Amino acid sequence: MTEPQSSHSFWLIDELVALTIWCLDDPDLVSCARVCKSISRHALDSLYWTVHGLGDILNILAPLKPITFSSRSKGKIFSNEFSRRLTPYDWDRFHWYSNRVKHFYCDGSANGGVSLTDRAWLEIFSSIPLGQVLFPRLISITWTDESASEVPYISVFSEK
């Protein structure tokens, strides 16, 4: 049996692969996530380490559709809700990504104006598997958008 070449040995050392992946920008990480399982794991960890706003991550759960409605006190309100009911399969797929999130930032500009209707939050609360939270490994939440309608629902983000 022959020894693997040094370039092949590199890919067998998990720590080296992880350190290399962390030096890449987002488009390269997306490409790496599609290469193979071992590289994909590191690329996804890097991509989802920090999440800025709800839109991108909740679109993994199910597609969001924009909703516009009028309020007497606030005028036109732009919000989002899920385009369909959430299923156990949606939660299994979502967990693969949400389990990687360590830091969550939400402010009016980074959030891209993405907010959820009460109906969307009800869909999350009524369909999330028992005992599960949105981001089980969350370390920190930074929420600077005080006008966001999501503030009352922040408890579903983490068990900590």
N, C-alpha and C positions, 0 to 999 in steps of 0.2 A: 504494500500500500504506500502511495506517495504522499508527501507532505503537501498541504494546500499552499498555493502561492501566497505571498504576503498580502497582495491586494484582496484575495479571497478571505484571508484570516481577519482582515479589518472588519468585514461585515459580520463576523462571528462574535465580535466583542461588543456586547450590548452598550456599554458605557461610551465607547468611541462613536458608535452610530448615533446615540442620543446627543452627544456633544456636537457632532457635525450637523445634525438636523436642526438644532437650536440656532445655528448661524444662518439659516436660510430665510428668505423673505416669503410672504404668504403665497404668491403664485408658484414658487418652487416647492413649498410645503404641500400644496394641493397636488402637484404632479407626483411628489414622493408618496403621498397617501394612496396613490393608485398603482404603485410598483409591485409590492408584495406585502404579505402580512406583517413581517417583522419590521420593515421600514415604515409601513403605514401606521403602525401603533405609535411610533415615535413622532411621526409627522402630525398625526391627529392630536397627540398630547400637546404639542407645541401650538397648533392652530387654535385649540380650544382652552388653553391655559387661562386666557383672559377673554371675557366676552363683554362687548360694548353694546348694551341695549338688548331689548327683547326680540326684535324682529327676526334677525338671522337665525337665532337658536330655536325660537318657537316655530319657525317655518320647517324645521326638521321634524317636529312633532306632527304637524299637518299644515298644509298651505293656509296662509292668512289672506283674508280678503278685506279690502278697505270698506269702511262703512261711514257714511256721512249722515248726520242727523242734526236737527235744529233744537236749540235750547233757548228759552225766553231770556235767561240771564246771561248766557255765554255766546249766543249766536250759533254759527255753524260749528259743529264738533266733528273732528276727524278721528276715527278710531279703527280698530280691526277686530275681526272675529274669525274663527276657524271656518273654512269652506265646507267642512263636513264634520260628522261626529268622530270623536277619538276612539280608537280601538286598542285592545291589548297589544296588537302588532305594532301600532304607532309608538306605544310606550316602550316596548322592547327596543325598537330602533333608536328612539330618543335617548334611552338610557346609555347606549353605546357611546354617544357623544357627550351628554350632560355629565356623565361620570368623570369626565376629564376637566371640567370647569373648576378652576381654583379661585378666580377673581372675577367679580361681576361689577361693571361700572354702568351707571345709567345717569345721563343728564339730557336735557332737552335737545342739544345739538347732536351728541353721539348716538342718541336713541333714534335719531332720524324722525322724530315725531311719532314713533310707533307706540301706540297705547292699545290696550285691550278693552273691549266692552265688558260689562258685568256678565253678560251671557258667556263670553269666552272664558272668563275666570271660573264661572260655574261649571263649564265643560271640563276645565282642568281639575277642579276640586271633586267633581262627581265621577271622573273616569280614572284618575291617577290610582295605580295599584296601592292597596292598603299598606301603610307604613313607609311608602316611598316619598321622597321629596324631589323637587326639580333638579337640584344640584347637590348630590350627596357628599361631595368632597370639597364643598365651597369653604374657602378660608376667609374671604373678605367680600363685603358688599359696600360699594360707594354709590350713594344715591343722592344726586344733587338737584334733581328735577322735582321740586316740592309740589308742583302743580299736577304731577302725574297721578292718574287714577289708580295706579298699581300699588301705591304706598300701603294701603290697608291689607294687601295680599302678600306682603313681603315674607310672612311666616312660612309660606310654602316653599321658599327658596332653599332653605337648609334646616337641618335638625338642630344645629348649634345655636 
